Amino acid sequence: MGAHVTGVCSTKNLEMVRSLGADQVIDYTREDFAQNGQKYDLIFQLGGTHSPSHCRRALTPKGRLVLSSGDSDGRWLGPLDRIIKAAILSPFVSQALVSLSTRRSQKDLDHLRDLIEAGKLITVIDRTYPLHEVPEAVHYVEKGHTSGKVVITG
Ligand SMILES: NC(=O)c1ccc[n+]([C@@H]2O[C@H](COP(=O)([O-])OP(=O)(O)OC[C@H]3O[C@@H](n4cnc5c(N)ncnc54)[C@H](OP(=O)(O)O)[C@@H]3O)[C@@H](O)[C@H]2O)c1
């Protein structure tokens, strides 16, 4: 869609994220994307536990932070802590700090299917498990370090 994309991931996923088309990749185990002086128009927090005020440092004055990560740093409220902080802070700053909740929509699914069929959306499958190994699959996903999706075969 024409955006210049920076991906943030751990060392083992650097090449994979690059291969998916990221223009730049930051290894979060070595560098904090919010403290390297770079500014972004949009930050999509898919993983991690950085607070909205921390992420805001890396936003342009009219930038937007979209919170989607369900990761928790052990605090009582879990990811809700970031959502509440963003809602409180957002009216007082020039940037938009919002949370994302997925909603099923036929239109969106049709669009995704079109992108997949056109080869523009690539799904990375980390592992597949047969149905009788669902507990092992869930255990693997629960560790939170997959490199892509985990699929159950019928
Ligand atoms: N908002 C919503 O409606 C919604 C819906 C579904 C899921 N989610 C959230 O979306 C996220 C992804 O879901 P998923 O099912 O793909 O999770 P997943 O299978 O557990 O994968 C998480 C990935 O994030 C990486 N990661 C962990 N910490 C990171 C960090 N600080 N920066 C960058 N990458 C990091 C992990 O690899 P490494 O540990 O090796 O880095 C792993 O590859 C989860 O946080 C989930 O809670 C939100």
The ligand as a Tripos MOL2 file, in Angstrom:
@<TRIPOS>MOLECULE
LIG
   48    52     1     0     0
SMALL
NO_CHARGES

@<TRIPOS>ATOM
      1 N1         -6.7030   -6.9530   19.5930 N.am      1 LIG1
      2 C1         -7.2550   -8.0980   19.2440 C.2       1 LIG1
      3 O1         -8.4430   -8.2020   18.9420 O.2       1 LIG1
      4 C2         -6.3870   -9.3350   19.2120 C.ar      1 LIG1
      5 C3         -6.8760  -10.5280   18.6880 C.ar      1 LIG1
      6 C4         -6.0310  -11.6300   18.6540 C.ar      1 LIG1
      7 C5         -4.7280  -11.5440   19.1610 C.ar      1 LIG1
      8 N2         -4.2930  -10.3740   19.6890 N.ar      1 LIG1
      9 C6         -2.9230  -10.2160   20.1780 C.3       1 LIG1
     10 O2         -2.0650  -10.1930   19.0500 O.3       1 LIG1
     11 C7         -0.7750  -10.6630   19.4100 C.3       1 LIG1
     12 C8         -0.3020  -11.6970   18.4130 C.3       1 LIG1
     13 O3         -1.1330  -12.8460   18.4980 O.3       1 LIG1
     14 P1         -0.5690  -14.2340   18.0650 P.3       1 LIG1
     15 O4         -1.6600  -15.2190   18.2210 O.co2     1 LIG1
     16 O5          0.1100  -14.0930   16.7230 O.co2     1 LIG1
     17 O6          0.5510  -14.4470   19.1960 O.3       1 LIG1
     18 P2          1.6850  -15.5440   19.2580 P.3       1 LIG1
     19 O7          1.3780  -16.6850   18.3540 O.co2     1 LIG1
     20 O8          1.9100  -15.7900   20.7210 O.co2     1 LIG1
     21 O9          2.9740  -14.8020   18.6600 O.3       1 LIG1
     22 C9          3.5070  -13.7240   19.2980 C.3       1 LIG1
     23 C10         4.7360  -13.2850   18.4930 C.3       1 LIG1
     24 O10         5.1650  -12.0100   18.9750 O.3       1 LIG1
     25 C11         6.5920  -12.0330   19.1500 C.3       1 LIG1
     26 N3          6.9060  -11.0610   20.1890 N.ar      1 LIG1
     27 C12         6.8690  -11.2070   21.5360 C.ar      1 LIG1
     28 N4          7.2040  -10.0460   22.1470 N.ar      1 LIG1
     29 C13         7.4520   -9.1460   21.1570 C.ar      1 LIG1
     30 C14         7.8750   -7.7730   21.1320 C.ar      1 LIG1
     31 N5          8.0990   -7.0910   22.2560 N.pl3     1 LIG1
     32 N6          8.0210   -7.1720   19.9430 N.ar      1 LIG1
     33 C15         7.8200   -7.8320   18.7900 C.ar      1 LIG1
     34 N7          7.4280   -9.1400   18.7340 N.ar      1 LIG1
     35 C16         7.2500   -9.7840   19.9060 C.ar      1 LIG1
     36 C17         6.8920  -13.4980   19.5070 C.3       1 LIG1
     37 O11         8.1770  -13.9280   19.1550 O.3       1 LIG1
     38 P3          9.4790  -13.6480   20.0830 P.3       1 LIG1
     39 O12         9.0460  -13.8950   21.4990 O.co2     1 LIG1
     40 O13        10.5280  -14.5790   19.5890 O.co2     1 LIG1
     41 O14         9.8000  -12.2220   19.8240 O.co2     1 LIG1
     42 C18         5.9010  -14.2500   18.6120 C.3       1 LIG1
     43 O15         6.4530  -14.4110   17.3100 O.3       1 LIG1
     44 C19        -0.9030  -11.2120   20.8510 C.3       1 LIG1
     45 O16        -0.3680  -10.2450   21.7280 O.3       1 LIG1
     46 C20        -2.4090  -11.3520   21.0390 C.3       1 LIG1
     47 O17        -2.7620  -11.1990   22.3770 O.3       1 LIG1
     48 C21        -5.0850   -9.2610   19.6940 C.ar      1 LIG1
@<TRIPOS>BOND
     1     1     2 1
     2     2     3 2
     3     2     4 1
     4     4     5 ar
     5     4    48 ar
     6     5     6 ar
     7     6     7 ar
     8     7     8 ar
     9     8     9 1
    10     8    48 ar
    11     9    10 1
    12     9    46 1
    13    10    11 1
    14    11    12 1
    15    11    44 1
    16    12    13 1
    17    13    14 1
    18    14    15 2
    19    14    16 1
    20    14    17 1
    21    17    18 1
    22    18    19 2
    23    18    20 1
    24    18    21 1
    25    21    22 1
    26    22    23 1
    27    23    24 1
    28    23    42 1
    29    24    25 1
    30    25    26 1
    31    25    36 1
    32    26    27 ar
    33    26    35 ar
    34    27    28 ar
    35    28    29 ar
    36    29    30 ar
    37    29    35 ar
    38    30    31 1
    39    30    32 ar
    40    32    33 ar
    41    33    34 ar
    42    34    35 ar
    43    36    37 1
    44    36    42 1
    45    37    38 1
    46    38    39 2
    47    38    40 1
    48    38    41 1
    49    42    43 1
    50    44    45 1
    51    44    46 1
    52    46    47 1
@<TRIPOS>SUBSTRUCTURE
     1 LIG1         1 GROUP 0 **** ****
